[in-house]
Amino acid sequence: MAFKFRQAMKIAPCLRLNVTHRGVSARVGPKGAGYTVNASGKQHISAGIPGSGIHVSEQIVPARNRRKVQWEEPTGEEAPPPSGNKLAYTLIGLAVIGGLVWLLF
């Protein structure tokens, strides 16, 4: 049987400190959206609809750590690969805007 530990402390209205058995992390953002940095420096951005269970999260990889991919020009009938991040960024944007509207009104 594995034991786990997690404690979240609200430092300010949009700032939370999380302490777990794996380390410490800080989260900035309103309910439903946020930017998280953990003790090892990994960064995540996430958004969701509070109370619905719908949530999306993505790790932010610094440019210096990304693999360099060589892009080949499409020929004739080939189309460029679709971007899979549009939905994630749309949800994050909506959650951030909703959180800001909620805080202001």
Secondary structure as a PSIPRED ss2 file (coil, helix, strand):
# PSIPRED VFORMAT (PSIPRED V4.0)

   1 M C   1.000  0.000  0.000
   2 A C   1.000  0.000  0.000
   3 F C   1.000  0.000  0.000
   4 K C   1.000  0.000  0.000
   5 F C   1.000  0.000  0.000
   6 R E   0.000  0.000  1.000
   7 Q E   0.000  0.000  1.000
   8 A E   0.000  0.000  1.000
   9 M E   0.000  0.000  1.000
  10 K E   0.000  0.000  1.000
  11 I E   0.000  0.000  1.000
  12 A E   0.000  0.000  1.000
  13 P C   1.000  0.000  0.000
  14 C C   1.000  0.000  0.000
  15 L E   0.000  0.000  1.000
  16 R E   0.000  0.000  1.000
  17 L E   0.000  0.000  1.000
  18 N E   0.000  0.000  1.000
  19 V E   0.000  0.000  1.000
  20 T E   0.000  0.000  1.000
  21 H C   1.000  0.000  0.000
  22 R C   1.000  0.000  0.000
  23 G E   0.000  0.000  1.000
  24 V E   0.000  0.000  1.000
  25 S E   0.000  0.000  1.000
  26 A E   0.000  0.000  1.000
  27 R E   0.000  0.000  1.000
  28 V E   0.000  0.000  1.000
  29 G C   1.000  0.000  0.000
  30 P C   1.000  0.000  0.000
  31 K C   1.000  0.000  0.000
  32 G C   1.000  0.000  0.000
  33 A E   0.000  0.000  1.000
  34 G E   0.000  0.000  1.000
  35 Y E   0.000  0.000  1.000
  36 T E   0.000  0.000  1.000
  37 V E   0.000  0.000  1.000
  38 N E   0.000  0.000  1.000
  39 A C   1.000  0.000  0.000
  40 S C   1.000  0.000  0.000
  41 G C   1.000  0.000  0.000
  42 K C   1.000  0.000  0.000
  43 Q E   0.000  0.000  1.000
  44 H E   0.000  0.000  1.000
  45 I E   0.000  0.000  1.000
  46 S E   0.000  0.000  1.000
  47 A E   0.000  0.000  1.000
  48 G E   0.000  0.000  1.000
  49 I E   0.000  0.000  1.000
  50 P C   1.000  0.000  0.000
  51 G C   1.000  0.000  0.000
  52 S C   1.000  0.000  0.000
  53 G C   1.000  0.000  0.000
  54 I E   0.000  0.000  1.000
  55 H E   0.000  0.000  1.000
  56 V E   0.000  0.000  1.000
  57 S E   0.000  0.000  1.000
  58 E E   0.000  0.000  1.000
  59 Q E   0.000  0.000  1.000
  60 I E   0.000  0.000  1.000
  61 V C   1.000  0.000  0.000
  62 P C   1.000  0.000  0.000
  63 A H   0.000  1.000  0.000
  64 R H   0.000  1.000  0.000
  65 N H   0.000  1.000  0.000
  66 R C   1.000  0.000  0.000
  67 R C   1.000  0.000  0.000
  68 K C   1.000  0.000  0.000
  69 V C   1.000  0.000  0.000
  70 Q C   1.000  0.000  0.000
  71 W C   1.000  0.000  0.000
  72 E C   1.000  0.000  0.000
  73 E C   1.000  0.000  0.000
  74 P C   1.000  0.000  0.000
  75 T C   1.000  0.000  0.000
  76 G C   1.000  0.000  0.000
  77 E C   1.000  0.000  0.000
  78 E C   1.000  0.000  0.000
  79 A C   1.000  0.000  0.000
  80 P C   1.000  0.000  0.000
  81 P C   1.000  0.000  0.000
  82 P C   1.000  0.000  0.000
  83 S C   1.000  0.000  0.000
  84 G C   1.000  0.000  0.000
  85 N C   1.000  0.000  0.000
  86 K H   0.000  1.000  0.000
  87 L H   0.000  1.000  0.000
  88 A H   0.000  1.000  0.000
  89 Y H   0.000  1.000  0.000
  90 T H   0.000  1.000  0.000
  91 L H   0.000  1.000  0.000
  92 I H   0.000  1.000  0.000
  93 G H   0.000  1.000  0.000
  94 L H   0.000  1.000  0.000
  95 A H   0.000  1.000  0.000
  96 V H   0.000  1.000  0.000
  97 I H   0.000  1.000  0.000
  98 G H   0.000  1.000  0.000
  99 G H   0.000  1.000  0.000
 100 L H   0.000  1.000  0.000
 101 V H   0.000  1.000  0.000
 102 W H   0.000  1.000  0.000
 103 L H   0.000  1.000  0.000
 104 L H   0.000  1.000  0.000
 105 F C   1.000  0.000  0.000
